[in-house]
Amino acid sequence: MEQDLYAVIGHPISHSKSPRIHSLFAEQTGQPVEYTAIQAPLDGFADTVNTFFERGGKGLNVTVPFKEQAWTLVEERTPAAEVAGAVNTLYLDGQQRLCGDNTDGPGLVRDLTVNHGIDLYQARILILGAGGAVRGILAPLITQQPLRIVIANRTPGKAENLAHLIAGVIPVRGCGFGEVTEPFDLIVNGTSASLHGDLPPLAPSVLGPKTVSYDMMYGPELTPFNQWASDHGASRVIDGLGMLVEQAAEAFALWRGIRPDTAPVIAALRDRVG
Ligand code: ATR
């Protein structure tokens, strides 16, 4: 059977787990999907995307550092992509126009609510960081109607700007790490601090006996942030592997019209990571 071609595009790209995830989805659903990884030159993102689709490619996932460029490049954006300011999934519509979606936020929400059974309705949520990763998750979190969201960041002004941009339906406040002391139901670490071997300097009082700590990073061991949260009394710590698989499943569903079962894929990756 002829395979439809998909790929993840980034720089660097060799570490990407997307080809394995999508191959497992294709195998499970019996869809004729071939999924590869493309490293685009840092100054050649648009050309690489255009060439891929001109040659008959059906869809792309976009990763670091091209998600913002993808947002600029597309002709149409889904509402989720529009607010996120970043695009992680590309496809052509019926008129062959390049369209962009962002499945990161829906992936996080689904991992929290479906895979981990966490009810976000009326929850007090603390989000750490104010970069691209955080911008992508805010609108989907708000759709769950939490009580309030506080965004804390090393550079407080960036958190304040993001809070202004998104506030409306529910209260959203932006501030520095030192300004939060009260306990939250959910803390999401969306900073890249652990890549630099750092921890956001947070007061342990943000952790109560029912606090769930979610680190968007993942690895074979507890992430440094989740280790800190666990040491200071968090009730549960969760890493971002489920979010990675769920954002991929959202993209696969958008492209193929069929949503794969993510549990066995998360388990297979956990074996590999762990
Ligand atoms: P991404 O697209 O992955 O979010 P980014 O836009 O560079 O990447 O944002 C990285 C986030 O991690 C920012 O919120 C950054 O804080 P600043 O806005 O102050 O730069 C945060 N961050 C990076 N290194 C950090 C560290 N060592 N400690 C705390 N926060 C850090």
Boltz pocket constraint, residues with backbone or C-beta under 6 A from the ligand:
constraints:
  - pocket:
      binder: B
      contacts: [[A, 128], [A, 129], [A, 130], [A, 131], [A, 132], [A, 133], [A, 134], [A, 153], [A, 154], [A, 155], [A, 158], [A, 190], [A, 191], [A, 192], [A, 193], [A, 196], [A, 198], [A, 199], [A, 200]]
      max_distance: 6.0
